[in-house]
Amino acid sequence: MNSLKTVSEKWLVVLYGVVIALASLAVNSACISRFYQEKLDSQLDSLKKYHD
C-alpha cells in the first residue's frame, strides 16, 4: 500500500508540472499575440473620461 502512495505522489508532481507549464504557456502566448497592445490607437482618446 505504501508503494501506491509513492506512485500517486509522483504522478501528482508530474501533473502539477504540466499544469504550471500550460498556464505559463497560455499567459505568455496571450501577451505575444495580437491581444496585447502596447500602444493604444489615438481614436480611443475620445472614450477616456479624463484627458491628459
mmCIF entry with sequence, helices, sheets and N, C-alpha, C, O atoms, coordinates in Angstrom:
data_MODEL
# 
_entry.id   MODEL 
# 
_entity.id                         1 
_entity.type                       polymer 
_entity.pdbx_number_of_molecules   1 
# 
_entity_poly.entity_id                      1 
_entity_poly.type                           'polypeptide(L)' 
_entity_poly.nstd_linkage                   no 
_entity_poly.nstd_monomer                   no 
_entity_poly.pdbx_seq_one_letter_code       MNSLKTVSEKWLVVLYGVVIALASLAVNSACISRFYQEKLDSQLDSLKKYHD 
_entity_poly.pdbx_seq_one_letter_code_can   MNSLKTVSEKWLVVLYGVVIALASLAVNSACISRFYQEKLDSQLDSLKKYHD 
_entity_poly.pdbx_strand_id                 A 
# 
loop_
_entity_poly_seq.entity_id 
_entity_poly_seq.num 
_entity_poly_seq.mon_id 
_entity_poly_seq.hetero 
1 1  MET n 
1 2  ASN n 
1 3  SER n 
1 4  LEU n 
1 5  LYS n 
1 6  THR n 
1 7  VAL n 
1 8  SER n 
1 9  GLU n 
1 10 LYS n 
1 11 TRP n 
1 12 LEU n 
1 13 VAL n 
1 14 VAL n 
1 15 LEU n 
1 16 TYR n 
1 17 GLY n 
1 18 VAL n 
1 19 VAL n 
1 20 ILE n 
1 21 ALA n 
1 22 LEU n 
1 23 ALA n 
1 24 SER n 
1 25 LEU n 
1 26 ALA n 
1 27 VAL n 
1 28 ASN n 
1 29 SER n 
1 30 ALA n 
1 31 CYS n 
1 32 ILE n 
1 33 SER n 
1 34 ARG n 
1 35 PHE n 
1 36 TYR n 
1 37 GLN n 
1 38 GLU n 
1 39 LYS n 
1 40 LEU n 
1 41 ASP n 
1 42 SER n 
1 43 GLN n 
1 44 LEU n 
1 45 ASP n 
1 46 SER n 
1 47 LEU n 
1 48 LYS n 
1 49 LYS n 
1 50 TYR n 
1 51 HIS n 
1 52 ASP n 
# 
_struct_asym.id          A 
_struct_asym.entity_id   1 
# 
loop_
_struct_conf.conf_type_id 
_struct_conf.id 
_struct_conf.pdbx_PDB_helix_id 
_struct_conf.beg_label_comp_id 
_struct_conf.beg_label_asym_id 
_struct_conf.beg_label_seq_id 
_struct_conf.pdbx_beg_PDB_ins_code 
_struct_conf.end_label_comp_id 
_struct_conf.end_label_asym_id 
_struct_conf.end_label_seq_id 
_struct_conf.pdbx_end_PDB_ins_code 
_struct_conf.beg_auth_comp_id 
_struct_conf.beg_auth_asym_id 
_struct_conf.beg_auth_seq_id 
_struct_conf.end_auth_comp_id 
_struct_conf.end_auth_asym_id 
_struct_conf.end_auth_seq_id 
_struct_conf.pdbx_PDB_helix_class 
_struct_conf.details 
_struct_conf.pdbx_PDB_helix_length 
HELX_P HELX_P1 AA1 ASN A 2  ? ILE A 32 ? ASN A 2  ILE A 32 1 ? 31 
HELX_P HELX_P2 AA2 SER A 42 ? LEU A 47 ? SER A 42 LEU A 47 5 ? 6  
# 
_struct_conf_type.id          HELX_P 
_struct_conf_type.criteria    ? 
_struct_conf_type.reference   ? 
# 
loop_
_atom_site.group_PDB 
_atom_site.id 
_atom_site.type_symbol 
_atom_site.label_atom_id 
_atom_site.label_alt_id 
_atom_site.label_comp_id 
_atom_site.label_asym_id 
_atom_site.label_entity_id 
_atom_site.label_seq_id 
_atom_site.pdbx_PDB_ins_code 
_atom_site.Cartn_x 
_atom_site.Cartn_y 
_atom_site.Cartn_z 
_atom_site.occupancy 
_atom_site.B_iso_or_equiv 
_atom_site.pdbx_formal_charge 
_atom_site.auth_seq_id 
_atom_site.auth_comp_id 
_atom_site.auth_asym_id 
_atom_site.auth_atom_id 
_atom_site.pdbx_PDB_model_num 
ATOM 1   N N  . MET A 1 1  ? 0.815   -1.188 0.000   1.00 0.00 ? 1  MET A N  1 
ATOM 2   C CA . MET A 1 1  ? 0.000   0.000  0.000   1.00 0.00 ? 1  MET A CA 1 
ATOM 3   C C  . MET A 1 1  ? 0.864   1.259  0.000   1.00 0.00 ? 1  MET A C  1 
ATOM 4   O O  . MET A 1 1  ? 0.454   2.304  -0.506  1.00 0.00 ? 1  MET A O  1 
ATOM 5   N N  . ASN A 1 2  ? 2.044   1.150  0.564   1.00 0.00 ? 2  ASN A N  1 
ATOM 6   C CA . ASN A 1 2  ? 2.941   2.288  0.616   1.00 0.00 ? 2  ASN A CA 1 
ATOM 7   C C  . ASN A 1 2  ? 3.446   2.657  -0.782  1.00 0.00 ? 2  ASN A C  1 
ATOM 8   O O  . ASN A 1 2  ? 3.657   3.833  -1.078  1.00 0.00 ? 2  ASN A O  1 
ATOM 9   N N  . SER A 1 3  ? 3.640   1.651  -1.637  1.00 0.00 ? 3  SER A N  1 
ATOM 10  C CA . SER A 1 3  ? 4.124   1.919  -2.988  1.00 0.00 ? 3  SER A CA 1 
ATOM 11  C C  . SER A 1 3  ? 3.061   2.644  -3.807  1.00 0.00 ? 3  SER A C  1 
ATOM 12  O O  . SER A 1 3  ? 3.395   3.457  -4.668  1.00 0.00 ? 3  SER A O  1 
ATOM 13  N N  . LEU A 1 4  ? 1.799   2.362  -3.552  1.00 0.00 ? 4  LEU A N  1 
ATOM 14  C CA . LEU A 1 4  ? 0.715   3.054  -4.248  1.00 0.00 ? 4  LEU A CA 1 
ATOM 15  C C  . LEU A 1 4  ? 0.722   4.540  -3.890  1.00 0.00 ? 4  LEU A C  1 
ATOM 16  O O  . LEU A 1 4  ? 0.451   5.388  -4.741  1.00 0.00 ? 4  LEU A O  1 
ATOM 17  N N  . LYS A 1 5  ? 1.026   4.847  -2.658  1.00 0.00 ? 5  LYS A N  1 
ATOM 18  C CA . LYS A 1 5  ? 1.083   6.240  -2.226  1.00 0.00 ? 5  LYS A CA 1 
ATOM 19  C C  . LYS A 1 5  ? 2.239   6.968  -2.902  1.00 0.00 ? 5  LYS A C  1 
ATOM 20  O O  . LYS A 1 5  ? 2.079   8.109  -3.336  1.00 0.00 ? 5  LYS A O  1 
ATOM 21  N N  . THR A 1 6  ? 3.382   6.334  -2.995  1.00 0.00 ? 6  THR A N  1 
ATOM 22  C CA . THR A 1 6  ? 4.527   6.987  -3.632  1.00 0.00 ? 6  THR A CA 1 
ATOM 23  C C  . THR A 1 6  ? 4.302   7.182  -5.127  1.00 0.00 ? 6  THR A C  1 
ATOM 24  O O  . THR A 1 6  ? 4.703   8.201  -5.690  1.00 0.00 ? 6  THR A O  1 
ATOM 25  N N  . VAL A 1 7  ? 3.659   6.204  -5.774  1.00 0.00 ? 7  VAL A N  1 
ATOM 26  C CA . VAL A 1 7  ? 3.372   6.342  -7.203  1.00 0.00 ? 7  VAL A CA 1 
ATOM 27  C C  . VAL A 1 7  ? 2.377   7.469  -7.433  1.00 0.00 ? 7  VAL A C  1 
ATOM 28  O O  . VAL A 1 7  ? 2.533   8.249  -8.373  1.00 0.00 ? 7  VAL A O  1 
ATOM 29  N N  . SER A 1 8  ? 1.359   7.564  -6.591  1.00 0.00 ? 8  SER A N  1 
ATOM 30  C CA . SER A 1 8  ? 0.371   8.629  -6.762  1.00 0.00 ? 8  SER A CA 1 
ATOM 31  C C  . SER A 1 8  ? 0.986   9.998  -6.483  1.00 0.00 ? 8  SER A C  1 
ATOM 32  O O  . SER A 1 8  ? 0.623   10.978 -7.134  1.00 0.00 ? 8  SER A O  1 
ATOM 33  N N  . GLU A 1 9  ? 1.905   10.080 -5.535  1.00 0.00 ? 9  GLU A N  1 
ATOM 34  C CA . GLU A 1 9  ? 2.584   11.351 -5.274  1.00 0.00 ? 9  GLU A CA 1 
ATOM 35  C C  . GLU A 1 9  ? 3.459   11.765 -6.450  1.00 0.00 ? 9  GLU A C  1 
ATOM 36  O O  . GLU A 1 9  ? 3.540   12.948 -6.784  1.00 0.00 ? 9  GLU A O  1 
ATOM 37  N N  . LYS A 1 10 ? 4.112   10.793 -7.076  1.00 0.00 ? 10 LYS A N  1 
ATOM 38  C CA . LYS A 1 10 ? 4.944   11.111 -8.245  1.00 0.00 ? 10 LYS A CA 1 
ATOM 39  C C  . LYS A 1 10 ? 4.082   11.581 -9.408  1.00 0.00 ? 10 LYS A C  1 
ATOM 40  O O  . LYS A 1 10 ? 4.462   12.505 -10.128 1.00 0.00 ? 10 LYS A O  1 
ATOM 41  N N  . TRP A 1 11 ? 2.926   10.954 -9.599  1.00 0.00 ? 11 TRP A N  1 
ATOM 42  C CA . TRP A 1 11 ? 2.031   11.386 -10.662 1.00 0.00 ? 11 TRP A CA 1 
ATOM 43  C C  . TRP A 1 11 ? 1.475   12.776 -10.387 1.00 0.00 ? 11 TRP A C  1 
ATOM 44  O O  . TRP A 1 11 ? 1.277   13.559 -11.317 1.00 0.00 ? 11 TRP A O  1 
ATOM 45  N N  . LEU A 1 12 ? 1.222   13.091 -9.122  1.00 0.00 ? 12 LEU A N  1 
ATOM 46  C CA . LEU A 1 12 ? 0.755   14.426 -8.795  1.00 0.00 ? 12 LEU A CA 1 
ATOM 47  C C  . LEU A 1 12 ? 1.816   15.477 -9.088  1.00 0.00 ? 12 LEU A C  1 
ATOM 48  O O  . LEU A 1 12 ? 1.486   16.571 -9.548  1.00 0.00 ? 12 LEU A O  1 
ATOM 49  N N  . VAL A 1 13 ? 3.067   15.171 -8.834  1.00 0.00 ? 13 VAL A N  1 
ATOM 50  C CA . VAL A 1 13 ? 4.155   16.098 -9.147  1.00 0.00 ? 13 VAL A CA 1 
ATOM 51  C C  . VAL A 1 13 ? 4.229   16.329 -10.652 1.00 0.00 ? 13 VAL A C  1 
ATOM 52  O O  . VAL A 1 13 ? 4.408   17.462 -11.100 1.00 0.00 ? 13 VAL A O  1 
ATOM 53  N N  . VAL A 1 14 ? 4.094   15.268 -11.426 1.00 0.00 ? 14 VAL A N  1 
ATOM 54  C CA . VAL A 1 14 ? 4.105   15.391 -12.883 1.00 0.00 ? 14 VAL A CA 1 
ATOM 55  C C  . VAL A 1 14 ? 2.895   16.190 -13.357 1.00 0.00 ? 14 VAL A C  1 
ATOM 56  O O  . VAL A 1 14 ? 3.013   17.050 -14.230 1.00 0.00 ? 14 VAL A O  1 
ATOM 57  N N  . LEU A 1 15 ? 1.740   15.903 -12.783 1.00 0.00 ? 15 LEU A N  1 
ATOM 58  C CA . LEU A 1 15 ? 0.520   16.616 -13.160 1.00 0.00 ? 15 LEU A CA 1 
ATOM 59  C C  . LEU A 1 15 ? 0.628   18.097 -12.835 1.00 0.00 ? 15 LEU A C  1 
ATOM 60  O O  . LEU A 1 15 ? 0.254   18.933 -13.658 1.00 0.00 ? 15 LEU A O  1 
ATOM 61  N N  . TYR A 1 16 ? 1.125   18.436 -11.667 1.00 0.00 ? 16 TYR A N  1 
ATOM 62  C CA . TYR A 1 16 ? 1.297   19.840 -11.291 1.00 0.00 ? 16 TYR A CA 1 
ATOM 63  C C  . TYR A 1 16 ? 2.288   20.534 -12.223 1.00 0.00 ? 16 TYR A C  1 
ATOM 64  O O  . TYR A 1 16 ? 2.086   21.693 -12.584 1.00 0.00 ? 16 TYR A O  1 
ATOM 65  N N  . GLY A 1 17 ? 3.328   19.856 -12.604 1.00 0.00 ? 17 GLY A N  1 
ATOM 66  C CA . GLY A 1 17 ? 4.294   20.429 -13.539 1.00 0.00 ? 17 GLY A CA 1 
ATOM 67  C C  . GLY A 1 17 ? 3.678   20.726 -14.894 1.00 0.00 ? 17 GLY A C  1 
ATOM 68  O O  . GLY A 1 17 ? 3.950   21.765 -15.497 1.00 0.00 ? 17 GLY A O  1 
ATOM 69  N N  . VAL A 1 18 ? 2.848   19.810 -15.369 1.00 0.00 ? 18 VAL A N  1 
ATOM 70  C CA . VAL A 1 18 ? 2.172   20.016 -16.655 1.00 0.00 ? 18 VAL A CA 1 
ATOM 71  C C  . VAL A 1 18 ? 1.193   21.182 -16.552 1.00 0.00 ? 18 VAL A C  1 
ATOM 72  O O  . VAL A 1 18 ? 1.097   21.991 -17.475 1.00 0.00 ? 18 VAL A O  1 
ATOM 73  N N  . VAL A 1 19 ? 0.472   21.277 -15.449 1.00 0.00 ? 19 VAL A N  1 
ATOM 74  C CA . VAL A 1 19 ? -0.487  22.370 -15.271 1.00 0.00 ? 19 VAL A CA 1 
ATOM 75  C C  . VAL A 1 19 ? 0.232   23.713 -15.244 1.00 0.00 ? 19 VAL A C  1 
ATOM 76  O O  . VAL A 1 19 ? -0.222  24.666 -15.877 1.00 0.00 ? 19 VAL A O  1 
ATOM 77  N N  . ILE A 1 20 ? 1.329   23.803 -14.533 1.00 0.00 ? 20 ILE A N  1 
ATOM 78  C CA . ILE A 1 20 ? 2.097   25.045 -14.464 1.00 0.00 ? 20 ILE A CA 1 
ATOM 79  C C  . ILE A 1 20 ? 2.662   25.404 -15.837 1.00 0.00 ? 20 ILE A C  1 
ATOM 80  O O  . ILE A 1 20 ? 2.643   26.571 -16.229 1.00 0.00 ? 20 ILE A O  1 
ATOM 81  N N  . ALA A 1 21 ? 3.156   24.426 -16.557 1.00 0.00 ? 21 ALA A N  1 
ATOM 82  C CA . ALA A 1 21 ? 3.703   24.675 -17.896 1.00 0.00 ? 21 ALA A CA 1 
ATOM 83  C C  . ALA A 1 21 ? 2.617   25.180 -18.847 1.00 0.00 ? 21 ALA A C  1 
ATOM 84  O O  . ALA A 1 21 ? 2.848   26.119 -19.609 1.00 0.00 ? 21 ALA A O  1 
ATOM 85  N N  . LEU A 1 22 ? 1.444   24.564 -18.806 1.00 0.00 ? 22 LEU A N  1 
ATOM 86  C CA . LEU A 1 22 ? 0.351   25.005 -19.673 1.00 0.00 ? 22 LEU A CA 1 
ATOM 87  C C  . LEU A 1 22 ? -0.145  26.392 -19.286 1.00 0.00 ? 22 LEU A C  1 
ATOM 88  O O  . LEU A 1 22 ? -0.487  27.190 -20.159 1.00 0.00 ? 22 LEU A O  1 
ATOM 89  N N  . ALA A 1 23 ? -0.188  26.688 -17.994 1.00 0.00 ? 23 ALA A N  1 
ATOM 90  C CA . ALA A 1 23 ? -0.622  28.013 -17.553 1.00 0.00 ? 23 ALA A CA 1 
ATOM 91  C C  . ALA A 1 23 ? 0.363   29.087 -18.005 1.00 0.00 ? 23 ALA A C  1 
ATOM 92  O O  . ALA A 1 23 ? -0.051  30.147 -18.476 1.00 0.00 ? 23 ALA A O  1 
ATOM 93  N N  . SER A 1 24 ? 1.640   28.828 -17.870 1.00 0.00 ? 24 SER A N  1 
ATOM 94  C CA . SER A 1 24 ? 2.626   29.823 -18.301 1.00 0.00 ? 24 SER A CA 1 
ATOM 95  C C  . SER A 1 24 ? 2.619   29.978 -19.816 1.00 0.00 ? 24 SER A C  1 
ATOM 96  O O  . SER A 1 24 ? 2.841   31.080 -20.320 1.00 0.00 ? 24 SER A O  1 
ATOM 97  N N  . LEU A 1 25 ? 2.373   28.911 -20.543 1.00 0.00 ? 25 LEU A N  1 
ATOM 98  C CA . LEU A 1 25 ? 2.273   28.993 -21.995 1.00 0.00 ? 25 LEU A CA 1 
ATOM 99  C C  . LEU A 1 25 ? 1.060   29.826 -22.401 1.00 0.00 ? 25 LEU A C  1 
ATOM 100 O O  . LEU A 1 25 ? 1.138   30.625 -23.334 1.00 0.00 ? 25 LEU A O  1 
ATOM 101 N N  . ALA A 1 26 ? -0.057  29.641 -21.706 1.00 0.00 ? 26 ALA A N  1 
ATOM 102 C CA . ALA A 1 26 ? -1.265  30.398 -22.030 1.00 0.00 ? 26 ALA A CA 1 
ATOM 103 C C  . ALA A 1 26 ? -1.083  31.882 -21.747 1.00 0.00 ? 26 ALA A C  1 
ATOM 104 O O  . ALA A 1 26 ? -1.519  32.722 -22.534 1.00 0.00 ? 26 ALA A O  1 
ATOM 105 N N  . VAL A 1 27 ? -0.453  32.204 -20.648 1.00 0.00 ? 27 VAL A N  1 
ATOM 106 C CA . VAL A 1 27 ? -0.236  33.609 -20.306 1.00 0.00 ? 27 VAL A CA 1 
ATOM 107 C C  . VAL A 1 27 ? 0.740   34.251 -21.279 1.00 0.00 ? 27 VAL A C  1 
ATOM 108 O O  . VAL A 1 27 ? 0.498   35.360 -21.754 1.00 0.00 ? 27 VAL A O  1 
ATOM 109 N N  . ASN A 1 28 ? 1.824   33.578 -21.577 1.00 0.00 ? 28 ASN A N  1 
ATOM 110 C CA . ASN A 1 28 ? 2.826   34.158 -22.468 1.00 0.00 ? 28 ASN A CA 1 
ATOM 111 C C  . ASN A 1 28 ? 2.326   34.275 -23.902 1.00 0.00 ? 28 ASN A C  1 
ATOM 112 O O  . ASN A 1 28 ? 2.688   35.222 -24.600 1.00 0.00 ? 28 ASN A O  1 
ATOM 113 N N  . SER A 1 29 ? 1.510   33.344 -24.350 1.00 0.00 ? 29 SER A N  1 
ATOM 114 C CA . SER A 1 29 ? 1.010   33.435 -25.720 1.00 0.00 ? 29 SER A CA 1 
ATOM 115 C C  . SER A 1 29 ? -0.032  34.538 -25.846 1.00 0.00 ? 29 SER A C  1 
ATOM 116 O O  . SER A 1 29 ? -0.177  35.119 -26.921 1.00 0.00 ? 29 SER A O  1 
ATOM 117 N N  . ALA A 1 30 ? -0.763  34.841 -24.773 1.00 0.00 ? 30 ALA A N  1 
ATOM 118 C CA . ALA A 1 30 ? -1.730  35.933 -24.828 1.00 0.00 ? 30 ALA A CA 1 
ATOM 119 C C  . ALA A 1 30 ? -1.025  37.275 -24.890 1.00 0.00 ? 30 ALA A C  1 
ATOM 120 O O  . ALA A 1 30 ? -1.542  38.213 -25.496 1.00 0.00 ? 30 ALA A O  1 
ATOM 121 N N  . CYS A 1 31 ? 0.143   37.386 -24.277 1.00 0.00 ? 31 CYS A N  1 
ATOM 122 C CA . CYS A 1 31 ? 0.875   38.652 -24.290 1.00 0.00 ? 31 CYS A CA 1 
ATOM 123 C C  . CYS A 1 31 ? 1.649   38.863 -25.579 1.00 0.00 ? 31 CYS A C  1 
ATOM 124 O O  . CYS A 1 31 ? 1.989   39.999 -25.910 1.00 0.00 ? 31 CYS A O  1 
ATOM 125 N N  . ILE A 1 32 ? 1.930   37.813 -26.304 1.00 0.00 ? 32 ILE A N  1 
ATOM 126 C CA . ILE A 1 32 ? 2.704   37.934 -27.539 1.00 0.00 ? 32 ILE A CA 1 
ATOM 127 C C  . ILE A 1 32 ? 1.789   38.199 -28.735 1.00 0.00 ? 32 ILE A C  1 
ATOM 128 O O  . ILE A 1 32 ? 2.182   38.893 -29.673 1.00 0.00 ? 32 ILE A O  1 
ATOM 129 N N  . SER A 1 33 ? 0.609   37.667 -28.708 1.00 0.00 ? 33 SER A N  1 
ATOM 130 C CA . SER A 1 33 ? -0.254  37.720 -29.878 1.00 0.00 ? 33 SER A CA 1 
ATOM 131 C C  . SER A 1 33 ? -0.904  39.088 -30.042 1.00 0.00 ? 33 SER A C  1 
ATOM 132 O O  . SER A 1 33 ? -0.523  40.045 -29.367 1.00 0.00 ? 33 SER A O  1 
ATOM 133 N N  . ARG A 1 34 ? -1.856  39.180 -30.910 1.00 0.00 ? 34 ARG A N  1 
ATOM 134 C CA . ARG A 1 34 ? -2.493  40.446 -31.245 1.00 0.00 ? 34 ARG A CA 1 
ATOM 135 C C  . ARG A 1 34 ? -3.336  41.003 -30.113 1.00 0.00 ? 34 ARG A C  1 
ATOM 136 O O  . ARG A 1 34 ? -3.750  42.160 -30.179 1.00 0.00 ? 34 ARG A O  1 
ATOM 137 N N  . PHE A 1 35 ? -3.607  40.219 -29.073 1.00 0.00 ? 35 PHE A N  1 
ATOM 138 C CA . PHE A 1 35 ? -4.424  40.695 -27.968 1.00 0.00 ? 35 PHE A CA 1 
ATOM 139 C C  . PHE A 1 35 ? -3.653  41.663 -27.071 1.00 0.00 ? 35 PHE A C  1 
ATOM 140 O O  . PHE A 1 35 ? -4.265  42.422 -26.319 1.00 0.00 ? 35 PHE A O  1 
ATOM 141 N N  . TYR A 1 36 ? -2.361  41.650 -27.138 1.00 0.00 ? 36 TYR A N  1 
ATOM 142 C CA . TYR A 1 36 ? -1.546  42.547 -26.334 1.00 0.00 ? 36 TYR A CA 1 
ATOM 143 C C  . TYR A 1 36 ? -1.245  43.796 -27.144 1.00 0.00 ? 36 TYR A C  1 
ATOM 144 O O  . TYR A 1 36 ? -0.606  43.728 -28.193 1.00 0.00 ? 36 TYR A O  1 
ATOM 145 N N  . GLN A 1 37 ? -1.713  44.946 -26.647 1.00 0.00 ? 37 GLN A N  1 
ATOM 146 C CA . GLN A 1 37 ? -1.479  46.205 -27.347 1.00 0.00 ? 37 GLN A CA 1 
ATOM 147 C C  . GLN A 1 37 ? -0.626  47.094 -26.456 1.00 0.00 ? 37 GLN A C  1 
ATOM 148 O O  . GLN A 1 37 ? -1.061  47.535 -25.392 1.00 0.00 ? 37 GLN A O  1 
ATOM 149 N N  . GLU A 1 38 ? 0.577   47.346 -26.902 1.00 0.00 ? 38 GLU A N  1 
ATOM 150 C CA . GLU A 1 38 ? 1.460   48.192 -26.114 1.00 0.00 ? 38 GLU A CA 1 
ATOM 151 C C  . GLU A 1 38 ? 1.017   49.650 -26.188 1.00 0.00 ? 38 GLU A C  1 
ATOM 152 O O  . GLU A 1 38 ? 1.057   50.364 -25.186 1.00 0.00 ? 38 GLU A O  1 
ATOM 153 N N  . LYS A 1 39 ? 0.596   50.089 -27.364 1.00 0.00 ? 39 LYS A N  1 
ATOM 154 C CA . LYS A 1 39 ? 0.184   51.466 -27.557 1.00 0.00 ? 39 LYS A CA 1 
ATOM 155 C C  . LYS A 1 39 ? -1.237  51.464 -28.120 1.00 0.00 ? 39 LYS A C  1 
ATOM 156 O O  . LYS A 1 39 ? -1.524  50.775 -29.099 1.00 0.00 ? 39 LYS A O  1 
ATOM 157 N N  . LEU A 1 40 ? -2.113  52.232 -27.502 1.00 0.00 ? 40 LEU A N  1 
ATOM 158 C CA . LEU A 1 40 ? -3.488  52.289 -27.963 1.00 0.00 ? 40 LEU A CA 1 
ATOM 159 C C  . LEU A 1 40 ? -3.625  53.264 -29.128 1.00 0.00 ? 40 LEU A C  1 
ATOM 160 O O  . LEU A 1 40 ? -2.835  54.196 -29.282 1.00 0.00 ? 40 LEU A O  1 
ATOM 161 N N  . ASP A 1 41 ? -4.625  53.026 -29.921 1.00 0.00 ? 41 ASP A N  1 
ATOM 162 C CA . ASP A 1 41 ? -4.887  53.873 -31.065 1.00 0.00 ? 41 ASP A CA 1 
ATOM 163 C C  . ASP A 1 41 ? -5.355  55.259 -30.591 1.00 0.00 ? 41 ASP A C  1 
ATOM 164 O O  . ASP A 1 41 ? -6.018  55.365 -29.559 1.00 0.00 ? 41 ASP A O  1 
ATOM 165 N N  . SER A 1 42 ? -5.019  56.298 -31.322 1.00 0.00 ? 42 SER A N  1 
ATOM 166 C CA . SER A 1 42 ? -5.389  57.660 -30.916 1.00 0.00 ? 42 SER A CA 1 
ATOM 167 C C  . SER A 1 42 ? -6.888  57.898 -31.010 1.00 0.00 ? 42 SER A C  1 
ATOM 168 O O  . SER A 1 42 ? -7.386  58.843 -30.397 1.00 0.00 ? 42 SER A O  1 
ATOM 169 N N  . GLN A 1 43 ? -7.618  57.090 -31.743 1.00 0.00 ? 43 GLN A N  1 
ATOM 170 C CA . GLN A 1 43 ? -9.071  57.246 -31.849 1.00 0.00 ? 43 GLN A CA 1 
ATOM 171 C C  . GLN A 1 43 ? -9.768  56.907 -30.538 1.00 0.00 ? 43 GLN A C  1 
ATOM 172 O O  . GLN A 1 43 ? -10.899 57.338 -30.313 1.00 0.00 ? 43 GLN A O  1 
ATOM 173 N N  . LEU A 1 44 ? -9.117  56.147 -29.676 1.00 0.00 ? 44 LEU A N  1 
ATOM 174 C CA . LEU A 1 44 ? -9.723  55.766 -28.412 1.00 0.00 ? 44 LEU A CA 1 
ATOM 175 C C  . LEU A 1 44 ? -9.635  56.863 -27.356 1.00 0.00 ? 44 LEU A C  1 
ATOM 176 O O  . LEU A 1 44 ? -10.222 56.724 -26.282 1.00 0.00 ? 44 LEU A O  1 
ATOM 177 N N  . ASP A 1 45 ? -8.920  57.947 -27.633 1.00 0.00 ? 45 ASP A N  1 
ATOM 178 C CA . ASP A 1 45 ? -8.807  59.037 -26.670 1.00 0.00 ? 45 ASP A CA 1 
ATOM 179 C C  . ASP A 1 45 ? -10.155 59.686 -26.381 1.00 0.00 ? 45 ASP A C  1 
ATOM 180 O O  . ASP A 1 45 ? -10.365 60.202 -25.284 1.00 0.00 ? 45 ASP A O  1 
ATOM 181 N N  . SER A 1 46 ? -11.065 59.668 -27.341 1.00 0.00 ? 46 SER A N  1 
ATOM 182 C CA . SER A 1 46 ? -12.380 60.273 -27.126 1.00 0.00 ? 46 SER A CA 1 
ATOM 183 C C  . SER A 1 46 ? -13.208 59.482 -26.116 1.00 0.00 ? 46 SER A C  1 
ATOM 184 O O  . SER A 1 46 ? -14.179 60.008 -25.572 1.00 0.00 ? 46 SER A O  1 
ATOM 185 N N  . LEU A 1 47 ? -12.845 58.239 -25.860 1.00 0.00 ? 47 LEU A N  1 
ATOM 186 C CA . LEU A 1 47 ? -13.600 57.412 -24.918 1.00 0.00 ? 47 LEU A CA 1 
ATOM 187 C C  . LEU A 1 47 ? -13.124 57.585 -23.468 1.00 0.00 ? 47 LEU A C  1 
ATOM 188 O O  . LEU A 1 47 ? -13.784 57.117 -22.540 1.00 0.00 ? 47 LEU A O  1 
ATOM 189 N N  . LYS A 1 48 ? -12.005 58.242 -23.276 1.00 0.00 ? 48 LYS A N  1 
ATOM 190 C CA . LYS A 1 48 ? -11.477 58.419 -21.932 1.00 0.00 ? 48 LYS A CA 1 
ATOM 191 C C  . LYS A 1 48 ? -12.325 59.411 -21.142 1.00 0.00 ? 48 LYS A C  1 
ATOM 192 O O  . LYS A 1 48 ? -12.813 60.398 -21.692 1.00 0.00 ? 48 LYS A O  1 
ATOM 193 N N  . LYS A 1 49 ? -12.493 59.151 -19.889 1.00 0.00 ? 49 LYS A N  1 
ATOM 194 C CA . LYS A 1 49 ? -13.254 60.060 -19.035 1.00 0.00 ? 49 LYS A CA 1 
ATOM 195 C C  . LYS A 1 49 ? -12.443 61.321 -18.750 1.00 0.00 ? 49 LYS A C  1 
ATOM 196 O O  . LYS A 1 49 ? -12.966 62.434 -18.811 1.00 0.00 ? 49 LYS A O  1 
ATOM 197 N N  . TYR A 1 50 ? -11.163 61.135 -18.439 1.00 0.00 ? 50 TYR A N  1 
ATOM 198 C CA . TYR A 1 50 ? -10.290 62.259 -18.151 1.00 0.00 ? 50 TYR A CA 1 
ATOM 199 C C  . TYR A 1 50 ? -9.172  62.274 -19.186 1.00 0.00 ? 50 TYR A C  1 
ATOM 200 O O  . TYR A 1 50 ? -8.452  61.290 -19.351 1.00 0.00 ? 50 TYR A O  1 
ATOM 201 N N  . HIS A 1 51 ? -9.039  63.371 -19.861 1.00 0.00 ? 51 HIS A N  1 
ATOM 202 C CA . HIS A 1 51 ? -7.992  63.508 -20.883 1.00 0.00 ? 51 HIS A CA 1 
ATOM 203 C C  . HIS A 1 51 ? -6.725  64.041 -20.247 1.00 0.00 ? 51 HIS A C  1 
ATOM 204 O O  . HIS A 1 51 ? -6.775  64.842 -19.313 1.00 0.00 ? 51 HIS A O  1 
ATOM 205 N N  . ASP A 1 52 ? -5.592  63.594 -20.754 1.00 0.00 ? 52 ASP A N  1 
ATOM 206 C CA . ASP A 1 52 ? -4.304  64.072 -20.224 1.00 0.00 ? 52 ASP A CA 1 
ATOM 207 C C  . ASP A 1 52 ? -4.005  65.465 -20.718 1.00 0.00 ? 52 ASP A C  1 
ATOM 208 O O  . ASP A 1 52 ? -2.967  66.031 -20.378 1.00 0.00 ? 52 ASP A O  1 
# 
